[in-house]
Amino acid sequence: MFRALLARWRSSLRLFQPAKVHAHRAKISVTQVAHRYGNKVVALQDVNLNIRSGEFVCLLGPSGCGKSTLLYALAGHVVPTGGTVSIDGKPIHGPGPDRLLMFQEAALFPWMTVLGNLKFALAARGVPRAEREPRAREFIHRVQLSGFEDTLPHQLSGGMKMRASLARALAVDSAVLLMDEPFGSLDAQTRVHMQELLQNIWLRTSKTVVFVTHDVHEALMLGTRVVLMAPRPGRIVKDLEVHLPMPRSLEERNLNEMARYLRMLMRRVEGPEGALTPPRPIPEDQVGLRH
Ligand SMILES: Nc1ncnc2c1ncn2[C@@H]1O[C@H](COP(=O)(O)OP(=O)(O)OP(=O)(O)O)[C@@H](O)[C@H]1O
């Protein structure tokens, strides 16, 4: 019984591979990044991460492990107190049009219609006037909001607002999309629908996406890579490529086995022992298989 269980664990882990991305080919390169807030909290320590163009990387981890701080450092909204973040080999010193940050709140202008919100974002990005409306309408269509172009945000449901926000993020066409738990406030059904929508669009556009979540299933449904972080200090403890075909299903056995593995790692890093150990990666063969 134990042997059979062990064999199943091992075969499911084969679908997980430690990520190997060379810095010189990376779209995003994070080198020795550290961040200490004014209150002395060490939000990030010794963070190294290279992300290839077109990858969908999920930053996963318990509350307070520095996921958002790392995402904001990629966006240029947080200037790390140590280390470097580079895009296409060039160190960044602030926000730029090559990156777009999307939050949990839809953050639409309440006095503008859905179409107006998109056109405004396109204007702010310097898109010529004649191109704004057709492009805005195309992306409203892609997120299945056709018919709601002239609707004000307060007349939309939470899921619809988030779809409008996603349409706006995609329409401005930044090479890198940075998403901070964008579906965290949605009900379970709407959340799954949004995940499918995002994945469909990502499969067509091959944007580089960095997506923060503390939901293991969400990370596995979406990510080509899952980067697990631990708190106190915030650091990366695992970096795994997920070799499962897309679209994925929550019913898939392999996905559920991986979810169990990741949940077990999460429990370890959340626990007092994991939280107190110095930053070091957890060796693949010492994690998961003993339980
Ligand atoms: N502006 C700030 N000033 C001081 N400390 C901060 C600030 N923002 C975050 N922190 C602290 O830095 C650490 C990392 O926070 P961060 O928000 O990056 O984690 P997180 O993994 O995104 O958490 P969550 O999942 O709860 O959003 C936490 O201990 C948090 O309290």
The ligand as a Gaussian input file, in Angstrom:
#p B3LYP/6-31G(d) Opt

LIG

0 1
 N        3.978000      49.135000       3.309000
 C        4.445000      48.274000       4.217000
 N        5.061000      48.712000       5.334000
 C        5.552000      47.847000       6.242000
 N        5.489000      46.516000       6.139000
 C        4.877000      46.014000       5.055000
 C        4.314000      46.868000       4.040000
 N        3.771000      46.088000       3.067000
 C        3.970000      44.825000       3.476000
 N        4.626000      44.771000       4.647000
 C        5.060000      43.553000       5.359000
 O        5.940000      42.847000       4.514000
 C        5.693000      41.436000       4.596000
 C        5.352000      40.924000       3.199000
 O        4.101000      41.511000       2.807000
 P        3.428000      41.214000       1.397000
 O        2.176000      41.986000       1.327000
 O        4.430000      41.388000       0.329000
 O        3.110000      39.643000       1.540000
 P        2.076000      38.755000       0.741000
 O        2.694000      37.402000       0.631000
 O        1.671000      39.421000      -0.515000
 O        0.853000      38.714000       1.762000
 P       -0.740000      38.584000       1.458000
 O       -0.943000      37.253000       0.783000
 O       -1.342000      38.631000       2.829000
 O       -1.120000      39.747000       0.602000
 C        4.578000      41.253000       5.613000
 O        5.158000      40.953000       6.858000
 C        3.898000      42.621000       5.651000
 O        3.340000      42.867000       6.924000

